[in-house]
Amino acid sequence: MHFVLFKFSIQRNFKNKRDINTITKILAVLKCEHLSAKMKNMEYTQDSIASLISHIHSQTADFTNKRLSDSGHFVSSQGFILYLLSKSEKLTKGEIALSINRDKSTVTHLLNILKKEKLISEKTCENDSRKHYIYLTEKGKQYNALTEKISSELRDICWANFSDEEKNELLSLLLKMKENLDNESFTPHVNQ
């Protein structure tokens, strides 16, 4: 609540829109750091498992985004797209959207940034001109070496103090939870 009041006060007292935007961004960072500190001390239970999973997801995305921003202007979802393309010869936008759980318009935006950086290329399918395939360029393949290093570092951090048996058990339990959610009838996030 204090952040909202302070932000309102800033907007009333500053006339320069650029200054307001800069201060608003700083407040957003401070608010995130404040919430992050609170989350570190949160006690998780079976009733708050989704919050725990969300918190872990946020931390891994923050870690990845920080490492990627140190070496360029990319975010974790773009790094994951490059990773997916390294595992497949080609993918369609729809396949990428499903894999990263984003809608096609978001994927198009992410791909346009990667194309601008010459990390991917797009080619029309010879048999169906409505279908476009996305490929890694040589530069994209080189960039994947960096993203693999970041992923390896993150895996080492996440799996510290876990036995192989614990890793397999956690994976099995999370896949079971994912299956439960996949079987629900709510509308998926991704537009097909």
N, C-alpha and C positions, 0 to 999 in steps of 0.2 A: 504494500500500500504506500509506503514511504517513497518508493521509486516512482509510482504513478503521480503522486502529488508534486514531487520534485520536477518531474518531466513537464507537468502542466505549468509549473512556475517558470521554468526555463522558456517554454514556448510563449508565455505572456511577456517575458522581459527581454527577449532577444528578437530583433527584427530581421537579422541576416539569416536566411534559410540554410545556408551552408553551415554556419555555426550551430544552428539548432540540430541539423542532421548529425554533425560530428559529436555533439554532446549527447544526443539520443543514442548513438552507437556506443559511446563510452558507458552510458548508463546500462545499456543492454548487456555489455560485457560484465560490468560490476554485478548486475542482477544475476547473471549466469554463475559467476564465481560465488556469490552469496548462496544461491540455491545448491551449487555443487558442494559447498562446505556442509550445508545442511544434509544433503543426500549421503555424504560419507558417514555421518553419524546415525543415519536411519537404521532402525532394526527391521529386517525383513522377515516375513513369515510366509506361510503357505497362502495366506490371503493377499499378500502383496507381491507375489511371484512375477506378475506382469510388470510391475514397477521396477523390480530388480533386473529383469531382462532388458527393459527399456534403458535403465541406467547403464548397464554394461554396454549396450549398443551405442549409447551416446559417448561413453568413454572411449570405445574403440574407434568411433568415427572421429572424435576430437584428436586422438593420437594420430590416426592416419592423415587427417586433413592438415595437421601441424607439420608432419614430415613431408607431405606432398607440397605444401605451400613453401617450405624451405627450398624446394627445387623447381618451383614453377607456380602456375596459377591453377592448380587442379584440386578437385575435391575427391573424397573417397569413392563416390559412385562412378566418377570418370576413371579412376584407377581400376575399379572393379570391371568396368566395361573392357578396358585394355586386357585385363586378366582373362575375361571370358573369351575374348577374341584370340588370345594366345593358346587357348585350349581347343578352339574350333577353327577350321579354315575360314569360315564365313558365317555370319549371323544376320538375320533380318532385324529391323527395328522392333518388330513385335516380339521376337525371341529375346532380344535384349531387355525390352520393357518387362516381360514376365520374369526374367532372371533377376533384375534389380528392383522389382516391385515398384515401378514408376509408370505413369501413363505415357503414351506415345509422344505427346507434345513435349513433355519433360525430357524424354530420351532424345528427341530431335534437337532440343537446345543443347544437351550435353554433347551429342555427336558433332554438332556444328562447331563447338569449341575445339574438340579433338581434331576435326578436319582442318580448322584454321591453323592449328599447330602442326599439321601434316603428320599426325600420328595414325590416322585412319584414312581409308578411301572408301568410296561408295560406287558400286557398279550395278547397273540394271540387269536383271535376270534375262538371259537370252530367250527363254521360253515364255516369260510372262513379264511384260514391260511395267506392270503395276508393282512388281516385287523388286526391291532393292536390297543388295547384299552389302554388308559392311565388312571390310578387311583391315588387318593391321598393315601399316607400311613398315619399311625397314626401320625408320625412326621410331615408330610405335613399338617394334620388337626390342629395340635398345632401351626404350623407356621402361619396358616391362621388367628389365633386370633390376631397375631401381625399385619398382613397386613390389617385386618379389622380396627384395631385401627388407623393405618396410614391413611386409606381411610376415616374414620370418621373425623379425624383431618383436612384432606384436604377439605372434604365437608363443614365442619364448616367454614373454611376460605373462600372458594368460595362463599358460600351462605350468608355470613354476610351481613346484611342490605338489604336483599331481603325479600319481603313478599311472602306468599305461592302463591298468584296470579301471582306475577312476575316470580317465579320459574317455574310455570306451563306454562306461556306464553313463556318464553325463551326456555324451553324444546320443546314446540310445534313448535316454529319457527326454531330451529336447526334441528328437525326431518324433517321438510318440506324442508330445504336446503339439508339435507342428501338424501332425496327422489329424489330431482331434480338431484343431482349428480349421484345417483344410476341408474337413468333412461338414463343417457348419454351413448353413445356408445363407449367411450374410453376403452382401455384395463385395466382391474382391476390390482392392484398391486400384488395380490396373484395368484400364479400358482396353478391350480387345478389338 
